[in-house]
Amino acid sequence: MVAAFDKWLAALHVYNANFNHQASQLDLTDVKHCVEAIEPLSPDMIIGGPPCQDFSSAGKRNEDNGRGDLTVNYAEIISIVKPTIFVMENVDRIVKTNKLVEAKRIFKEAGYGLSYRILDASYCGVPQKRKRFFMVGILGEEDGFLDDVLDAGLSEAPMTIRDYFGSSLGIEYYYRHPRSYARRGIFSIDEPSPTVRGVNRPMPDGYEIHSNDPVRSKTGIRPLTTKERSLIQTFPEEFYFEGSKTDIEQMIGNAVPVNLARYVASAIASYLETREIKSSGEDPMKSIPPKRTGMVAMTTHVPIVKFKEIAKEYPNEIVNNELVDGGNGLNPQKNLLVSLVKNDTIDLLLDGSINVYYTGKKFPSTVELNHLYYFMPYRKGKGIRDLYYIKVARVGSKHEIHSSADPNDLRLVFEIEFVKHLFPDYKPIRLEIWNTFTDTKLGNILSMP
């Protein structure tokens, strides 16, 4: 990071309180001044979110009110400075505006290939239903270069507040002030949060239970605190906010969720890594040390797997373990995989009778398959309890057990054996890799409080 800029002084103070490099004030309406400030830095990448109020569903949706011009200004700055890569974020409604058409024209004339997607944060590791538009440009690339990678990492189900926090918030339901009382205002932690906005109002005494509210009584219902809202935006626990309550709430509501930004950044890193392998003429599979992961070297972040290539590279089992001492002597140094298990598998897991587990269509390349030893299913809304050991990891299809399943729909398959209930009751944990899998050691789980 060589520099950061914003027009809002209150936001600059908070930024500078959290990072070592300084952020400075800059106004996008003055394109010439912005170029003079940025161009000498020779940035490889520029990331920006031109203010979106004129496009937002919370605003008047008039792209000609003035702030819509900032999207075009941003495009002009990019076209002059010409970083190798740029990222532009905005609200999803921008796709219906002429300002985006104009910005795209400027980007294309400057020589950028463009990829863009509307991403729902709840599928990108954020416990919040928040749709945002992202455009990524790279000089000299073909349009759509990043589309597949952006799609591949999405989770199969939206993340709920309980998925992210477990029971640590101490509530089951909460109030979020609706824009209109024709809408509900009470939400469950077993669903993604609605979009965190820049206002956080208390529940009025006269609020009447809406037909879509998940409760029939207001007793014990409260709004989320400012801190809780920042955590739902996936700010770290230690992130420091300062300023007036109004300003802080606005900053939190304006922010791109940290995990959503990380998702896009990881997709870009994945693409660049793949492009470097292709440009060098290397076979991507050969870049993996023998028997290291059994994964295509697409990324160290985005869970994208080509199962046919894994099967070709590893015609035999990737893992072939033997359980030491029948499971009586647990080895805390052995690697352990925690995986979110869907409801249709839960019953088999509860009685320990399951002996084969089929992963989803995506699997993170950070997990070193041939080093795995233990497996713990993560039960949604509860956590982890039961310990299995992995006898074999291989590529297979659910056609093996369901004749109606597509035999070409390949997955990773773990042949497993029940060891014991590691805990008397479920322990909540936060899953680390796209909130579906985590690769850790048994000792880390045993040392949990």
C-alpha positions as CSV (number, residue, x, y, z in Angstrom):
1,M,0.0,0.0,0.0
2,V,1.6,3.3,-1.1
3,A,-1.2,5.7,-0.4
4,A,-4.9,6.1,0.5
5,F,-7.3,8.9,-0.1
6,D,-10.8,10.1,1.0
7,K,-12.7,13.3,1.0
8,W,-14.4,12.8,4.4
9,L,-12.1,14.0,7.2
10,A,-13.9,11.9,9.9
11,A,-13.1,8.7,7.9
12,L,-9.5,9.8,7.3
13,H,-9.0,10.1,11.1
14,V,-10.3,6.6,11.7
15,Y,-8.2,5.2,8.8
16,N,-5.0,6.8,10.1
17,A,-5.7,5.6,13.6
18,N,-5.7,2.0,12.4
19,F,-2.9,1.9,9.8
20,N,0.7,2.9,9.7
21,H,0.6,4.5,6.2
22,Q,-1.2,7.8,6.1
23,A,-4.4,8.6,4.2
24,S,-4.9,12.0,2.8
25,Q,-7.8,14.2,1.7
26,L,-8.6,14.2,-2.0
27,D,-11.7,15.2,-3.9
28,L,-12.7,13.2,-7.0
29,T,-14.5,16.1,-8.5
30,D,-11.1,17.6,-9.3
31,V,-9.7,15.1,-11.7
32,K,-6.6,17.1,-12.5
33,H,-5.6,17.5,-8.8
34,C,-6.2,13.7,-8.2
35,V,-4.0,12.8,-11.2
36,E,-1.2,15.1,-9.9
37,A,-1.4,13.4,-6.5
38,I,-1.6,9.8,-7.7
39,E,0.5,9.7,-10.9
40,P,3.9,10.2,-9.2
41,L,3.2,7.2,-7.0
42,S,3.2,4.9,-10.1
43,P,0.7,2.5,-8.5
44,D,0.4,-1.0,-9.9
45,M,-3.2,-1.1,-8.8
46,I,-5.9,1.4,-7.8
47,I,-8.9,0.4,-5.8
48,G,-11.8,2.8,-5.4
49,G,-15.5,3.1,-4.6
50,P,-16.8,6.3,-6.0
51,P,-19.6,7.6,-3.8
52,C,-22.9,5.9,-4.8
53,Q,-25.7,7.8,-3.2
54,D,-27.2,8.9,-6.6
55,F,-27.5,5.2,-7.6
56,S,-28.4,3.8,-4.2
57,S,-31.8,2.4,-3.2
58,A,-31.5,4.5,-0.1
59,G,-31.2,7.7,-2.2
60,K,-33.3,9.3,-4.9
61,R,-31.9,7.1,-7.7
62,N,-31.1,10.1,-9.9
63,E,-27.8,9.5,-11.6
64,D,-27.7,13.2,-12.7
65,N,-27.7,14.7,-9.2
66,G,-23.9,15.2,-9.3
67,R,-22.4,12.4,-7.3
68,G,-23.0,9.9,-10.2
69,D,-20.4,12.0,-12.1
70,L,-17.8,10.7,-9.6
71,T,-17.9,7.3,-11.3
72,V,-17.0,8.9,-14.6
73,N,-14.3,11.0,-12.8
74,Y,-12.8,7.8,-11.4
75,A,-12.7,6.3,-14.8
76,E,-10.9,9.4,-16.2
77,I,-8.3,9.2,-13.4
78,I,-7.7,5.5,-14.2
79,S,-7.4,6.2,-17.9
80,I,-4.7,8.9,-17.3
81,V,-2.7,7.2,-14.5
82,K,-3.0,3.8,-16.1
83,P,-2.3,1.3,-13.3
84,T,-2.0,-2.3,-14.5
85,I,-5.1,-3.2,-12.5
86,F,-8.0,-1.3,-11.1
87,V,-11.0,-2.2,-9.0
88,M,-14.2,-0.2,-8.9
89,E,-16.9,-0.9,-6.3
90,N,-20.5,0.5,-6.3
91,V,-24.0,-0.4,-5.5
92,D,-25.7,-3.0,-7.7
93,R,-28.1,-0.5,-9.2
94,I,-25.2,1.1,-11.1
95,V,-25.7,-1.5,-13.8
96,K,-28.9,0.3,-14.9
97,T,-27.2,3.7,-15.3
98,N,-25.7,5.6,-18.2
99,K,-22.8,6.6,-16.0
100,L,-21.6,3.1,-16.0
101,V,-21.9,2.9,-19.8
102,E,-19.8,6.1,-20.0
103,A,-17.2,4.8,-17.5
104,K,-16.9,1.5,-19.4
105,R,-16.3,3.4,-22.6
106,I,-13.4,5.3,-21.0
107,F,-11.9,2.1,-19.5
108,K,-12.0,0.3,-22.9
109,E,-10.5,3.3,-24.8
110,A,-7.7,3.2,-22.3
111,G,-7.0,-0.4,-23.1
112,Y,-8.5,-2.3,-20.2
113,G,-10.1,-5.7,-20.4
114,L,-13.1,-5.7,-18.0
115,S,-14.7,-8.2,-15.7
116,Y,-17.6,-7.3,-13.5
117,R,-20.1,-9.0,-11.2
118,I,-22.8,-8.2,-8.6
119,L,-21.7,-10.2,-5.5
120,D,-23.9,-10.9,-2.6
121,A,-21.7,-10.6,0.5
122,S,-23.5,-13.5,2.3
123,Y,-22.0,-15.9,-0.3
124,C,-18.5,-14.4,0.3
125,G,-17.9,-15.0,3.9
126,V,-20.0,-12.2,5.3
127,P,-23.1,-12.8,7.6
128,Q,-25.1,-10.1,5.7
129,K,-27.2,-9.9,2.6
130,R,-25.5,-7.0,0.8
131,K,-25.3,-6.8,-2.9
132,R,-22.4,-4.8,-4.4
133,F,-21.1,-4.3,-7.9
134,F,-17.4,-4.9,-8.6
135,M,-15.5,-4.2,-11.8
136,V,-11.9,-5.3,-12.3
137,G,-9.8,-4.0,-15.2
138,I,-6.4,-5.2,-16.4
139,L,-4.5,-3.6,-19.2
140,G,-4.5,-5.7,-22.3
141,E,-6.7,-8.5,-21.0
142,E,-9.8,-9.9,-22.7
143,D,-13.2,-9.0,-21.3
144,G,-14.5,-11.5,-18.7
145,F,-11.1,-12.7,-17.7
146,L,-12.0,-12.9,-14.0
147,D,-15.6,-14.1,-14.3
148,D,-15.0,-17.8,-13.6
149,V,-12.8,-17.2,-10.6
150,L,-15.3,-14.7,-9.1
151,D,-18.0,-17.3,-9.5
152,A,-16.0,-20.3,-8.3
153,G,-15.4,-19.2,-4.8
154,L,-19.0,-18.5,-3.8
155,S,-20.3,-20.5,-1.0
156,E,-23.2,-22.9,-1.7
157,A,-25.5,-21.2,1.0
158,P,-25.7,-17.7,2.4
159,M,-23.9,-17.1,5.7
160,T,-26.1,-16.5,8.7
161,I,-25.3,-14.5,11.8
162,R,-25.2,-17.7,13.8
163,D,-22.8,-19.3,11.3
164,Y,-20.4,-16.4,11.9
165,F,-20.8,-15.7,15.6
166,G,-22.2,-18.9,17.0
167,S,-24.2,-17.9,20.1
168,S,-21.7,-15.2,21.3
169,L,-24.1,-12.3,20.7
170,G,-26.4,-13.7,23.3
171,I,-29.5,-13.0,21.3
172,E,-31.8,-14.9,18.9
173,Y,-33.7,-12.0,17.4
174,Y,-32.9,-8.3,16.9
175,Y,-34.5,-5.1,15.5
176,R,-33.3,-3.3,12.4
177,H,-35.3,-0.2,11.6
178,P,-37.2,-0.6,8.3
179,R,-37.4,2.1,5.6
180,S,-41.1,1.6,5.6
181,Y,-43.4,0.0,8.2
182,A,-44.8,-2.0,5.3
183,R,-41.7,-4.0,5.9
184,R,-40.7,-6.1,8.8
185,G,-38.2,-4.9,11.4
186,I,-37.3,-8.0,13.4
187,F,-34.8,-10.6,12.2
188,S,-33.4,-13.9,13.3
189,I,-29.7,-14.7,13.8
190,D,-30.4,-17.8,11.7
191,E,-30.5,-15.7,8.5
192,P,-28.1,-13.3,7.0
193,S,-28.3,-9.7,8.4
194,P,-30.1,-7.3,6.0
195,T,-27.8,-4.7,4.6
196,V,-26.1,-2.7,7.3
197,R,-27.1,0.9,6.7
198,G,-25.6,4.2,7.9
199,V,-28.3,4.7,10.5
200,N,-29.1,2.6,13.6
201,R,-32.3,3.6,15.2
202,P,-34.0,2.1,18.4
203,M,-37.2,0.2,18.1
204,P,-40.1,2.7,18.5
205,D,-42.5,2.0,21.4
206,G,-45.3,1.9,18.8
207,Y,-43.7,-0.6,16.6
208,E,-46.3,-3.2,15.6
209,I,-45.4,-6.8,14.9
210,H,-45.2,-7.3,11.2
211,S,-46.7,-10.5,9.6
212,N,-43.2,-11.4,8.4
213,D,-41.4,-10.9,11.7
214,P,-40.1,-14.2,13.1
215,V,-41.6,-13.4,16.6
216,R,-45.0,-12.6,17.9
217,S,-43.8,-10.5,20.9
218,K,-41.3,-7.6,21.1
219,T,-40.1,-8.7,24.6
220,G,-36.3,-8.8,24.8
221,I,-35.9,-7.5,21.2
222,R,-33.2,-4.8,20.8
223,P,-31.3,-3.2,17.9
224,L,-27.7,-4.3,17.3
225,T,-25.0,-2.2,18.9
226,T,-22.6,-0.2,16.9
227,K,-19.9,-2.7,17.7
228,E,-22.0,-5.6,16.6
229,R,-22.8,-3.9,13.3
230,S,-19.1,-3.4,12.7
231,L,-18.5,-7.1,13.3
232,I,-21.3,-8.0,10.9
233,Q,-19.4,-5.9,8.4
234,T,-16.5,-8.2,9.3
235,F,-14.3,-5.5,10.7
236,P,-11.8,-7.1,13.1
237,E,-12.6,-7.1,16.8
238,E,-9.7,-4.8,17.4
239,F,-10.5,-2.2,14.7
240,Y,-10.8,1.2,16.3
241,F,-13.5,3.7,15.5
242,E,-13.5,7.3,16.7
243,G,-15.7,10.3,16.2
244,S,-19.4,11.1,16.8
245,K,-21.8,8.2,17.0
246,T,-23.5,9.5,13.9
247,D,-20.3,9.5,11.9
248,I,-19.2,6.1,13.2
249,E,-22.6,4.6,12.2
250,Q,-22.3,6.2,8.8
251,M,-18.7,4.8,8.3
252,I,-19.8,1.3,9.2
253,G,-22.8,1.5,6.9
254,N,-20.7,2.9,4.0
255,A,-18.0,0.3,4.2
256,V,-17.4,-2.6,1.9
257,P,-17.4,-5.6,4.2
258,V,-13.9,-6.7,4.9
259,N,-14.4,-10.3,3.9
260,L,-16.1,-9.2,0.7
261,A,-13.1,-7.1,-0.2
262,R,-10.9,-10.0,0.7
263,Y,-12.9,-12.3,-1.6
264,V,-12.4,-10.0,-4.6
265,A,-8.7,-9.5,-3.8
266,S,-8.2,-13.2,-3.5
267,A,-9.9,-13.8,-6.9
268,I,-7.5,-11.3,-8.5
269,A,-4.5,-12.9,-6.8
270,S,-5.7,-16.3,-8.0
271,Y,-6.1,-15.1,-11.6
272,L,-2.6,-13.4,-11.6
273,E,-1.0,-16.6,-10.3
274,T,-2.7,-18.7,-13.0
275,R,-1.8,-16.1,-15.7
276,E,1.9,-16.2,-14.7
277,I,1.9,-20.0,-14.9
278,K,0.4,-19.9,-18.3
279,S,2.7,-17.2,-19.6
280,S,5.7,-19.2,-18.5
281,G,4.6,-22.1,-20.5
282,E,4.5,-24.4,-17.5
283,D,1.9,-27.1,-16.9
284,P,-0.1,-25.8,-13.9
285,M,-0.2,-29.3,-12.4
286,K,3.6,-29.5,-12.5
287,S,3.8,-26.4,-10.2
288,I,2.5,-28.6,-7.4
289,P,5.2,-30.6,-5.5
290,P,4.4,-34.3,-5.8
291,K,1.8,-35.5,-3.3
292,R,1.6,-32.0,-1.8
293,T,-2.1,-31.1,-2.2
294,G,-3.7,-33.0,-5.0
295,M,-5.1,-29.6,-6.1
296,V,-4.8,-27.6,-9.3
297,A,-2.5,-24.6,-8.6
298,M,-5.2,-22.0,-9.2
299,T,-4.9,-20.1,-6.0
300,T,-3.9,-20.2,-2.4
301,H,-7.1,-18.4,-1.4
302,V,-10.1,-19.2,-3.7
303,P,-11.6,-22.7,-3.3
304,I,-11.6,-23.8,-7.0
305,V,-10.8,-27.4,-7.9
306,K,-10.7,-29.3,-11.2
307,F,-11.5,-32.8,-10.0
308,K,-10.8,-34.5,-13.3
309,E,-7.3,-33.2,-13.3
310,I,-6.8,-34.3,-9.7
311,A,-8.0,-37.8,-10.6
312,K,-5.6,-37.8,-13.5
313,E,-2.6,-36.6,-11.5
314,Y,-3.5,-38.9,-8.5
315,P,-4.9,-42.1,-10.0
316,N,-4.6,-43.7,-6.5
317,E,-5.8,-42.4,-3.2
318,I,-4.3,-39.1,-2.1
319,V,-4.6,-40.2,1.6
320,N,-4.2,-43.7,2.9
321,N,-4.0,-43.5,6.7
322,E,-4.0,-46.1,9.4
323,L,-5.6,-45.1,12.7
324,V,-3.0,-45.4,15.5
325,D,-4.1,-47.4,18.6
326,G,-7.6,-47.6,17.4
327,G,-8.1,-43.9,18.2
328,N,-7.4,-44.3,21.9
329,G,-4.1,-42.3,21.7
330,L,-5.1,-39.1,19.9
331,N,-2.2,-37.3,18.2
332,P,-2.5,-33.5,18.6
333,Q,0.1,-33.0,15.9
334,K,-2.1,-34.6,13.2
335,N,-3.9,-32.3,10.7
336,L,-7.6,-32.0,11.0
337,L,-10.3,-30.9,8.6
338,V,-13.5,-29.2,9.8
339,S,-16.3,-29.1,7.2
340,L,-19.7,-27.6,7.1
341,V,-22.1,-30.6,6.6
342,K,-25.5,-30.2,4.9
343,N,-28.7,-31.2,6.6
344,D,-29.2,-34.3,4.5
345,T,-26.0,-35.8,6.1
346,I,-26.6,-34.7,9.6
347,D,-28.6,-37.8,10.8
348,L,-25.9,-40.2,9.7
349,L,-23.3,-38.1,11.5
350,L,-25.2,-38.0,14.7
351,D,-25.1,-41.8,15.2
352,G,-21.6,-42.2,13.9
353,S,-22.8,-44.6,11.1
354,I,-21.5,-42.6,8.2
355,N,-18.4,-43.9,6.6
356,V,-18.2,-41.9,3.4
357,Y,-18.4,-38.1,3.1
358,Y,-18.7,-36.3,-0.2
359,T,-17.6,-32.7,-0.3
360,G,-19.3,-30.0,-2.2
361,K,-18.4,-28.9,-5.7
362,K,-15.8,-26.5,-4.4
363,F,-12.8,-27.3,-2.1
364,P,-10.1,-24.9,-1.0
365,S,-6.7,-25.4,-2.4
366,T,-5.1,-24.5,0.9
367,V,-6.0,-27.8,2.4
368,E,-3.1,-30.3,1.9
369,L,-5.1,-33.5,1.3
370,N,-2.3,-36.0,1.7
371,H,-1.5,-34.5,5.2
372,L,-5.0,-34.9,6.5
373,Y,-5.7,-37.4,9.3
374,Y,-8.8,-36.3,11.3
375,F,-12.2,-35.0,10.2
376,M,-14.9,-33.2,12.3
377,P,-18.3,-32.3,10.8
378,Y,-19.5,-28.8,11.5
379,R,-23.2,-28.7,12.3
380,K,-24.8,-25.5,11.3
381,G,-25.9,-23.4,14.2
382,K,-24.1,-25.6,16.7
383,G,-20.5,-26.2,16.0
384,I,-18.3,-29.3,16.3
385,R,-18.3,-32.4,18.5
386,D,-17.6,-35.7,16.8
387,L,-14.2,-36.9,15.7
388,Y,-13.6,-39.2,12.7
389,Y,-10.3,-40.3,11.1
390,I,-9.8,-40.1,7.3
391,K,-8.8,-43.5,5.9
392,V,-8.8,-42.5,2.3
393,A,-9.3,-39.3,0.2
394,R,-10.1,-39.7,-3.4
395,V,-12.1,-38.4,-6.3
396,G,-15.6,-39.9,-6.8
397,S,-19.2,-39.2,-7.4
398,K,-22.4,-39.5,-5.4
399,H,-23.5,-41.9,-8.2
400,E,-21.7,-44.5,-6.1
401,I,-24.5,-44.4,-3.5
402,H,-27.3,-42.7,-5.4
403,S,-28.0,-44.3,-8.8
404,S,-29.9,-41.2,-10.0
405,A,-26.8,-38.9,-9.4
406,D,-24.7,-37.8,-12.3
407,P,-21.6,-40.0,-12.5
408,N,-19.6,-37.2,-14.0
409,D,-20.4,-34.8,-11.2
410,L,-17.1,-35.4,-9.4
411,R,-16.3,-34.5,-5.8
412,L,-13.7,-35.2,-3.3
413,V,-14.6,-38.2,-1.3
414,F,-13.4,-39.0,2.3
415,E,-13.7,-42.5,3.5
416,I,-14.0,-42.0,7.3
417,E,-14.3,-43.9,10.5
418,F,-15.9,-42.7,13.7
419,V,-13.4,-42.3,16.6
420,K,-15.3,-40.6,19.5
421,H,-17.3,-37.7,20.7
422,L,-14.4,-35.3,21.3
423,F,-16.7,-33.0,23.4
424,P,-19.8,-33.9,25.5
425,D,-21.7,-31.1,23.7
426,Y,-21.1,-29.0,20.5
427,K,-18.5,-26.2,20.6
428,P,-19.0,-23.2,18.4
429,I,-16.0,-22.2,16.2
430,R,-15.5,-19.8,13.3
431,L,-14.7,-21.5,10.1
432,E,-11.7,-19.9,8.4
433,I,-11.6,-20.9,4.8
434,W,-14.7,-19.4,3.0
435,N,-16.6,-20.4,6.1
436,T,-17.0,-23.9,4.8
437,F,-13.7,-25.7,5.6
438,T,-10.8,-25.1,7.9
439,D,-7.4,-26.9,7.9
440,T,-5.9,-27.1,11.4
441,K,-4.4,-29.5,13.8
442,L,-6.2,-31.6,16.4
443,G,-4.2,-29.9,19.2
444,N,-5.7,-26.5,18.3
445,I,-9.2,-28.0,18.7
446,L,-8.3,-29.8,22.0
447,S,-6.9,-26.5,23.4
448,M,-10.2,-24.6,22.8
449,P,-11.6,-23.1,26.0
